[in-house]
Amino acid sequence: MGRRCASDRFVPLVMMYEFEAGVENDLVRIRNELESPEKINDSPQTAPSKRILSLVPRYRKVLDGTIAAKQMGLRGCETNAPT
């Protein structure tokens, strides 16, 4: 950065969206390769979570899946919901 740059004023820009866009493109490609939505989960090896794990090895189905569902606006079962 040189002598004239004040390092205390330097703010690095770190963007994670390029990685996410790559995964999104792969997921769209997988969806487009299938003839129907039912084919996405036609064996234990091709379950949606297995497909995601092949693209994102650090994916944690219960935690990350719950976060994704909430971000999409899906609600879980309420503990005090009537039965």
C-alpha positions in Angstrom: 0.0 0.0 0.0 3.0 2.3 0.3 4.0 4.9 2.8 1.3 7.5 1.9 -1.6 5.1 2.7 -3.1 5.4 6.2 -3.6 1.7 7.1 -6.2 2.7 9.8 -8.4 4.1 7.0 -8.1 1.0 4.8 -11.3 -1.0 4.8 -11.0 -4.3 2.8 -14.1 -5.4 0.8 -14.7 -9.1 1.0 -17.6 -10.3 -1.1 -19.0 -13.8 -0.7 -21.6 -13.6 -3.4 -19.4 -14.9 -6.2 -19.1 -18.3 -4.4 -22.9 -18.3 -3.7 -23.7 -17.5 -7.3 -21.6 -20.5 -8.4 -23.5 -22.8 -6.1 -26.8 -21.3 -7.3 -25.8 -21.9 -10.9 -25.0 -25.5 -10.1 -28.3 -26.0 -8.3 -30.2 -24.5 -11.3 -28.2 -26.8 -13.6 -29.2 -29.8 -11.6 -32.9 -28.8 -11.6 -32.8 -28.2 -15.3 -31.3 -31.7 -16.0 -34.3 -33.4 -14.3 -37.5 -34.1 -16.1 -39.7 -33.5 -13.1 -39.4 -32.4 -9.4 -39.9 -35.9 -8.3 -36.6 -37.0 -9.8 -34.6 -34.8 -7.5 -35.0 -37.3 -4.6 -35.2 -40.7 -6.4 -32.5 -42.4 -4.3 -30.6 -42.0 -1.1 -27.6 -40.8 -3.1 -29.5 -38.1 -5.0 -31.5 -36.7 -2.0 -31.5 -32.9 -2.0 -29.2 -32.8 1.0 -26.7 -35.1 -0.7 -26.7 -32.9 -3.9 -26.1 -29.8 -1.8 -23.3 -31.6 0.2 -21.6 -32.5 -3.1 -21.4 -28.7 -3.9 -20.9 -27.4 -0.3 -19.1 -29.9 1.8 -19.6 -27.9 5.0 -23.4 -27.9 4.6 -25.2 -29.0 7.8 -28.7 -30.2 6.8 -30.5 -29.5 10.1 -29.0 -26.2 10.9 -28.5 -24.7 7.4 -31.8 -26.2 6.1 -33.7 -24.6 9.0 -32.1 -21.2 8.4 -32.9 -21.4 4.6 -36.5 -22.4 5.4 -36.9 -19.4 7.7 -35.3 -17.0 5.2 -37.9 -18.2 2.6 -40.7 -17.5 5.0 -41.6 -21.1 6.0 -42.7 -21.6 9.5 -41.9 -24.6 11.6 -44.2 -26.5 14.0 -45.0 -24.4 17.0 -44.6 -26.1 20.3 -47.9 -24.7 21.6 -49.8 -25.4 18.3 -53.2 -27.2 18.7 -53.2 -30.8 17.8 
